[in-house]
Amino acid sequence: MKALTVFLLVTYGAISVLWVRNSAFLFSKAGGVIWFISICAGFFLHRMSGTSSVKSRRVLLVSNYFMVFLAVLTMVIYFTVSSMP
């Protein structure tokens, strides 16, 4: 379980870097699917890690919500920019 959590946190770090760099891959269909699957996997791991330490569960939960925040912010930016003349 710990290895999956570390892998997921590394994936979140890569997504954050790609988001800041405005990478075309992240905003493609494949990137969006990977982003969505990683968010779902993060919440699933958080739910299943009942016996893990409080610190690791908290880090996972905060990083999951940060990924959701980035996804929502991306949609807001997309709709704002696409509605401009």
C-alpha positions, 0 to 999 in steps of 0.5 A, a space after each residue: 500500500 505504501 509503494 502505491 501511495 508513493 507512486 501516486 504522489 510522484 504521479 501527482 508531482 508530475 501532473 503538477 509540473 505538467 500543469 505549470 508548464 502548460 503541457 499539451 500532453 496533460 490537456 489531451 484526452 490521454 492526459 485527462 484520462 490519466 489525471 482522472 484515474 489518478 484522482 480516483 485511485 488517490 481517493 480509493 487508496 485514502 479510503 483503503 488505508 485505514 491502518 496507515 499513519 495519520 501523517 501519510 493519510 493526511 498527505 494523500 488527502 491534501 494532495 488528492 484535493 489539490 489535484 481536484 482543485 487543479 482540475 476545477 481551475 483548469 476547467 474554469 480557465 478553459 471556459 473563461 478563455 473559450 468564451 472570450 471574443 
